[in-house]
Amino acid sequence: SGINIKKQLFLVFTLMGLLSGIGGVVLASYVGYGTIAAGQGYELDAIASCVLGGTSTLGGSGTIFGALVGALIMASLNTGLQMMNVAPAWQYVLRGLVLVVAVIVDVYFKKSSN
């Protein structure tokens, strides 16, 4: 009785592979070509989106809605910085600062609640 762990892991990894493939096709169609380095630099945005959306870096769980809100915040920040003609190096610095501030606020509220 119970949940078959091996079957569930297989299904999760299969689903993630399928979704990664779909994401690769969508990215290649958006950019216009396929390359190995096409997704470099998205890691910071993904982590910052999750942290801004409420996922704790000290453990715990977040919500899909929170991750979407965080992604919207990061996308708005990226678009705003590009519209203001901020140099790409400074864009990375500012996005990193947003991530650091979000982590500090998360740690502060997590420790103050305990």
N, C-alpha and C positions, 0 to 999 in steps of 0.2 A: 504494500500500500504506500501511498505517498506520491511524490513527484519524481519522475525519472530524470535525474540530473544530467546524465550523458545525452539523452534525447533533447532536453531543453537547451543545453550548451550548443549542440549541433545545430538546432533550429535558430538560435540567436546568431551564431557565427555565419550561418548561411544567409540569414536575412541581412546582416551587416555587409556581407560581401555583395549581395544583390544591390543594396542601396548605395554602396560605394561605387559600384559599376555605373549605376544610373547617374550618380553625382558626377562621375568622370565624363560621361557622355554629355551631360548638360553643360559642364564647364568647358569642354572642348568645343561645343557648338556656340557657346557665348564668346569665347576668345577667338575662335576661328581656326584653331590648330590644336593638336595634341602634343604635349611634351612632358617629360618626367618632372620638370621643375614648375609645372603649372600651378600647383597648390601651395608652393612655399610662401610662408608669411601669413597664412591663414590661421596658424596655431594660436598666435597672440589674440586674434579676434575671437576665436572660438572659446578660449579660456576666459577672456575678459567678459564675453557675453554671458557665460554661465555664472561667473562670480557676480556680475552686475544684476543678473536675474535672481539672485538669492541663494545660489548653491554655496554652501559653506566650505571653506578650505580646511576647516578643522574637523570635517566629517559631517555626516548628515545627508540630507537629500534636498533636491530642488524640485521645481515644477516645470512642466513644459511651457506653461504660460510665462513663468519667470524667465526662462531661457529665451523665449521669443521677445520679451520686452528688452532683455539685455542685448539681443541681436539688433533690435531696432535702434537702441541707444548707440551701439557701436557703429552701425551703418550710417546713422545721422552724423555722428562725429567724423567718420571718414569722409562723407560727402561734404560736410561743412569745411573741413580742413582743405580738401581739394578745391572747393569753390573759392576759398580765400588765398589760393596759390601758395600754401605753406609747403616748404621744401620736404621731399619724402623722408629725409633723415629726421626732421623735426616732427613729422607725423608719427613716426615710430616712437619717438620720445614721449610725445603727448599721450598716445594710446597706452604706452607703458605706465605713465604716471596715473592715468585713469585706473588702470588695473591695480597699481600699488595702493592708491587711495581706497579703492573698493575692498581690497584685502584688509587694510588697516581698520576700516570701519567695521568690517565683518568680525574681525578678531576682537575689537573693542566691545561690540554689542554682545558677542558670544561670551566674553569673560565677565561683562557686567551683569548678564542674566544669571550667571552661576554664583 
